[in-house]
Amino acid sequence: MKISDYTIQFLGNFIAGDIEGFPYRSGFKLVEFFNGLGSKDVYPSGGGFPTRRIYAQDKVRELNGKPRLNDCISKALDPREFGKSEKTIEDAISLLNKNLEYDGYEVVREGRFYKVRELTSSIVRMGVEAQIADDLTKSLIDENIRKCESKLGDGDYSGAITNARSLVESVCSGIEKELDSSAQSYDGDLGKLYKRVQRLLNIEPNRKDIAEPLKQVLSGLESVVHGLASLRNKMSDAHVTTYPPSRHHAKLAVYSAITLADFLFETKNYQQLRGTLKKK
């Protein structure tokens, strides 16, 4: 999460309590507040502490561009801090959102507390219903779609990539279990799993009865599957990341997974209606 310097100054004033009506924090309380976010400052007992709002602004500036900034805003909006303040938590949310919207963020409620999410986060959904006989697999598919959307909005791009791959895994596993009664438990090799699903759905790129342009597209889907596996290994939260992903990386992974899942279900539904899909 990264905000403008204008918002940094506003947020520092808000956390310090220099905006009338909102919770006030003394110098000691500010040190305690930011130490709870990873700082290691010591409040000087003999004086010499900087202006409170300047200290708060500088600490927010240190957090800018890091995940901890989201935690900082959530911490400043702890509803328990507003018990004795003149203005309510709702007043605080309204004021913060008027400033954060210029940076592309908004504060939203999550249970009893609040978090920051991106305004530009997109709705993640499939174009067709995930028709799977196994209820547990259907639940996993729905859960992974919800998590992809939530994590894109929260800026958890590594997590979104993990769920994008998990979505493809659950879709392919569900289709294989439904069409092949002798299917073995998934061993973690997504490429091999997808190859088996290709055969079950009659969409292997090397089939002679498939037009050349479509073969190229089907081969591209194989590349998507292998790419999702590699992205998860290098950029997701499932392993030590080689380098942190950006939003556009996560969106590419999520929407590639959604497109692939849509195609597999549409293919299955179409062939079942035509009676060309045989169960093993």
Buried (B, 14 or more C-beta within 10 A) or exposed (E): BEBEEEBBBBBBBBBBBBBEEBBBBEBEBBBBBBBEBEBEEEBEEEEEBEEBBEBBBEBBBBBBEBEBBBBBBBBBBEBEBBEEBEBEBEBBBEBBBEBBEEBEBBBEEEEEEBBBBBEEBEEBEBEEEBEBEEEEBBEBBBBBBEBBBBBBBBBBBBBBBBBBBBBBBBBBBBBBBBBBEEBEEBEEEBEEBBBBBBBBBBBBBEEEEBEEEEBEEBEEBBEBBEBBBEBBBBBBBBEEBEEEBEBEBBBBBBBBBBBBBBBBBEBBBEBBEEEEBEEE
